Structure formats: C-alpha cells, structure tokens
C-alpha cells in the first residue's frame, strides 16, 4: 500500500550518498512510511537495518565489518522537543560521529518539523547536516501522486475528494484512516477530520458509552503511554488517584474496575488504539493531537489537574498566538488560576514532568 513518490526517491538517493539523513514534516505527511520504505530498499542493498530507541545502541551494535543502517523514528519528541531525549544523545554523540565517518554505518531519522526547527535541536548537529523536508516545494506530494494515493486507498470513492487534496498536509494519513474506516463520509472527513473525531467522541457520550470515553481519556491523561501493568497490577497512590479522578470526570464510579477499561481499550484496537510493547497508544500521533484538544475542552479540569506536566506545557496556552498549532487548547479564563497553580506546584517540586510520563 505504498506509492513511490519523488520524496521517497529523494530520501533514498540522499541516504545512499550521505551518512546521516533526517526526514522532517508535520504529523501525518508520511515521515514514518517513507522511513520504512527507504529502510526496506537499503535492506535489499545488503544493509543490516536496526531500529534504535536508545542512542547508546548505535555504539553498542555498530559492527565495522557490516553495512548497517540505524533507524530512529520520532526523534526527540512529538509535539515539541523533549529535553530528556537531547540528554540521552549527549554522552554518545561524538562516538556516533566517528562511527559515521568510517563509512560502514548510516543513520536515517524521522522528526517532526517543529522539533527539528527548535533552537535546542542545534546541539544534535549530525541530524542538521542533511534534512529532507517532505513539505518542501521540491519534494512535496504532487497532484498526480495525491491522485495515485487516493485511488489506492479510496478506490471508487477517490473522485469524491478531488477538491480536498490540498486542505491538510496530512492527506496521506487521511487516506489511510479512511481506508481503515470506510463507513466514514469521505467528503466530510477530508474537509474537516477534527470535527469527525469530535463527533465520534460526542457520540460515545450521547450513547452513554462512558467506559470507552474514559479509556480514551486515560490515554490523553497518561500522555499516550498507558502501560498495561497499570490496568492489571498494583499501582502507586498517585496513579490510583489519577485513575479515580478520570473515572469521575468521565461519569463513571470512582471504584470502576481497571479491567473494564482494559477490555474497552482492546475493543478500540485498530480504530483508535494500538498496542506497542505492552503499552496502549492512540493509533497515530495526529489522532492523539486531536484527542488532546477534544478532551482538553471537555474535561479540562481533570486534564490540567492530573496529566503529565509536559503535555500541559506543550499543548495548552492562556491566550492565542498568531502562529500557534491548530491543536493547541486555549484555557478559558475561569481555569487560569488553576493552570498557573499547577505550573507553580510542578516548578516548586523541581520537576518538568510527573512520574507518570
């Protein structure tokens, strides 16, 4: 289910000619898909392909006798730069530079554009040497490529969305999501995907599917890292209180069984949820962006009080900025004092994030 685009051809040529390439774009444009496609082409060229989550693994698994392509997806965070990720690279960055200079190893990374452009990212100079921006005029999706993607994923419905190709950068993701949920109204979905997901959440409330509603809320509260253990084993007092507060905000009894929530998460697999390494996550980063804004409006008191502080810092503002992301939530005046108190509490405890991250 992949259309070979000028972007994928450019990235492949670039990694063949250079030791380190960083694919950049906003969410849903096709960074991960392009990354995987190019990795497979490099595997066909006799490269060992290794997915890396810990930078130290590059040093650990480097073999000077083998051609190796190290792959890193979502480099240094999703919505804004993750300082803890930067710190992971610092002890090994010079060793990695030496490895790349020797010529047997290559490094291919994917990174959200706003993270890549953050001034704090400058310290990771190896990733700034060669960037491939999928939204740049030279390699962005052409009309012909969009037509091919639409025909592949929408089949007979492709003609319905011809006028909506250029409304959103995340067009490839929308095609994939529609393919997986063909009952959606194609025209509505491609004109305003946010409203479609908002309507789905409203439907859960209207039909009193509160446990499903709560299951998705918990994914937001736990910053898209809801561990299976938290639903099946004993947990600490802080997490227990967060669960109970979220239950109440979602119109459930505070004593609701976590196993009921687990069942709902399992039932939402492939529509809203995926399970990765014993962790429940929203199917795609872009959908998570949507859900953070939706729940940030519907249960804002619960979110501000209970969620990971990094999520609050990245995705909530007191007033509108001209260049802010559309998925940022503007906090209503009546919650300003609570929001400021939450920030003060976190700072006074000397932490940028809660232990639930």
C-alpha positions, 0 to 999 in steps of 0.5 A: 500500500505504498506509492513511490513518490519523488520524496521517497526517491529523494530520501533514498538517493540522499541516504545512499550518498550521505551518512546521516539523513533526517526526514522532517514534516508535520504529523501525518505527511508520511515521515514514518512510511517513507522511513520504512520504505527507504529502510526496506530498499537499503535492506535489499542493498545488503544493509543490516537495518536496526531500529534504535530507541536508545542512542547508546545502541548505535555504539553498542551494535555498530559492527565495522565489518557490516553495512548497517543502517540505524533507524530512529523514528520520532526523534526527540519528541512529538509535539515539541522537543523533549529535553530528556531525549537531547540528554540521552544523545549527549554522552554518545554523540561524538562516538556516533560521529566517528562511527559515521565517518568510517563509512560502514554505518548510516543513520536515517531519522524521522522528526517532526518539523517543529522539533527539528526547527527548535533552537535546542535541536542545534546541539544534535548537529549530525541530524542538521547536516542533511534534512529532507523536508517532505513539505518542501516545494521540491519534494512535496506530494504532487497532484498526480501522486495525491491522485495515485494515493487516493485511488489506492486507498479510496478506490471508487470513492477517490473522485469524491475528494478531488477538491480536498487534496490540498486542505491538510498536509496530512492527506496521506494519513487521511487516506489511510484512516479512511481506508481503515474506516470506510463507513466514514463520509469521505467528503466530510472527513477530508474537509474537516477530520477534527470535527469527525473525531469530535463527533465520534467522541460526542457520540460515545457520550450521547450513547452513554458509552462512558467506559470507552470515553474514559479509556480514551481519556486515560490515554490523553491523561497518561500522555499516550503511554498507558502501560498495561501493568497499570490496568492489571497490577498494583499501582502507586497512590498517585496513579490510583488517584489519577485513575479515580479522578478520570473515572469521575470526570468521565461519569463513571464510579470512582471504584470502576474496575481497571479491567473494564477499561482494559477490555474497552481499550482492546475493543478500540484496537485498530480504530483508535488504539494500538498496542506497542510493547505492552503499552496502549497508544492512540493509533497515530500521533495526529489522532492523539493531537486531536484527542488532546484538544477534544478532551482538553475542552471537555474535561479540562479540569481533570486534564490540567489537574492530573496529566503529565506536566509536559503535555500541559506545557506543550499543548495548552496556552492562556491566550492565542498566538498568531502562529500557534498549532491548530491543536493547541487548547486555549484555557478559558479564563475561569481555569487560569488560576488553576493552570498557573497553580499547577505550573507553580506546584510542578516548578516548586517540586523541581520537576518538568514532568510527573512520574507518570510520563 
